[in-house]
Amino acid sequence: MAIPILIFLDLIMPSKDGFETLKELKENERTKNIPVIVVTAVEDAENIAKVRKLGAEKIINKNDLDKTDFIELAKKYL
């Protein structure tokens, strides 16, 4: 199975939230070193601290982004 080299992750998802997903990614030997950029509208300090503690590379507000921002972020981390 192919492993991604960069992950963009939202915190609000239908089945499993992004916190749980990020935790699982960082605990898994195969995926723990993949940079994860959290792209979310959730901005409170408690959630930002939690995401940082779980190992996100960067946290950005999705309401402030356009597609060129995604391209630039991908270039930076790849």
N, C-alpha and C positions, 0 to 999 in steps of 0.2 A: 504494500500500500504506500502510495506517495505521501510524503509529509510536507505540509506547506512551509514556506520560508518566512512568511509574515502573516499575521492574523489581525484583521480589524474586527473588533468585538463590541456589540452593544450590550448594555446592562439589562435592558428590558426585552425579554424574548418570551415566546408563548409557552414553551415546555419547561425550560430550565433557565434561571436567570444568569446573567453574565458573571456575577460573582462566583457562582458555583462552577461555571464553565472555566473561568480563569484559574480557579483553585485546582481543578482537575488537570488542566493543561500544565500548570507549573509543578504538579506532583508526579506527572508521568515522565519517565526517563526519556521517552522518544520525543516529547514535545516541550520539555521544560526550558530549552534554550531558544525557542522560537519567539521573536519579539511580538508582543501583543500590544496593539494600540487600541485603547478603549475609546469608542466614538459614541457619545451619549448626550442626552439632554439633561441627565441627572447631574446636578452641580453642587449639592450640599457638601459641606466640608467633611462630614462623617463618611459619606460614600466615597469621596475622593481619597481620603486617608485609607479606607479599606482596600480600594483598588490598588493603590501604591504598595500597601503592605503585601498584597497577594502577588505582586510582581509585574504589573503592567509597565510597559516601556514608556508610554505616554498616555495622557488622558486629554481628549479634546471635545469641545462642544459641537455636536453635529449640526446645530442650527447656524453655526458660523462658517460652515465649510461649503465649498463647491467642488466639482469633480477635479479641477486642477490642483486643489489642495491635497486630494487623495493621491494624485500622481506624484506630487512633490514629496509627500510623506513616504510613499513607497520607495522612491529613489533614495531618500535619506537612509532608510533602514535596510535596503537590499544591497 
